[in-house]
Amino acid sequence: MDPCYCGKPSILGWILDFFWLNRFRWAYFRYDVDERDVVIQKGALFRNSIYVPMIRIQHVDIKTGPIISKYGLAEFRVYTGGSGVFEVAYIPIEEAERLCEQVRQWIKVDEDEIDAKTE
């Protein structure tokens, strides 16, 4: 088999994945943040729902890069103690900043309630 032939399907696959499949995946991506938990739902054929209670969240941050920031987008990341990092990707920077500040306030309230119960 010609070695060049092996590279063409992978390049074509990458292009299809980047342009077509990501749009398909994005169409089935939802998130919700309230005072109790962060909910992330994704998946086209097999739906995956992730519930992160506020009591389990250690901290949150926003990640941007040169390409996504050019389009005014960011990734909102939620860090937990044992489960790792959960992210809401490619949302407007203003929305990510709002979510980050709101979750920080809710985490602070939860920490204050825990401190009051232990005293």
NORRAPE-V645105 format. One record per pair of residues at least 6 apart in sequence whose ideal C-beta (glycine too) atoms are under 8 Angstrom apart, sorted by the first residue. I is the first residue (numbers start at 1). J is the second residue. Records with the same first field share a line. If there is no record, write none. Layout:
# NORRAPE-V645105
I=J / J
This chain:
# NORRAPE-V645105
24=44
25=42 / 43 / 44
26=90
27=44
28=41 / 42 / 43 / 44 / 47
29=41 / 42
30=39 / 40 / 41 / 42
31=38 / 39 / 40 / 41 / 88
32=38 / 39
33=39 / 99 / 102 / 103
35=54 / 106 / 109
36=53 / 54
37=51 / 52 / 53 / 54
38=50 / 51 / 52 / 54 / 57 / 78 / 86 / 103
39=49 / 50 / 51 / 52
40=49 / 50 / 52 / 86 / 88
41=47 / 48 / 49 / 50
42=48
50=86
52=78 / 80 / 83 / 86
54=103 / 106 / 107 / 110
55=110
56=80 / 81 / 83
57=78 / 79 / 80 / 103 / 107
58=79 / 80 / 81
59=79 / 104 / 107
60=76 / 77 / 78 / 79 / 99 / 100 / 103 / 104 / 107
61=77 / 79 / 100
62=74 / 75 / 76 / 77 / 93 / 96 / 97 / 100
63=74 / 75 / 77 / 87
64=73 / 74 / 75 / 93
68=74 / 75 / 90
69=93
72=92 / 93
73=90 / 91 / 92 / 93
74=90 / 91 / 92 / 93 / 96 / 97
75=87 / 88 / 89 / 90 / 91 / 96
76=87 / 88 / 91 / 95 / 96 / 99 / 100
77=85 / 86 / 87 / 88
78=85 / 86 / 87 / 88 / 103
79=85
80=86
88=96 / 99
91=99
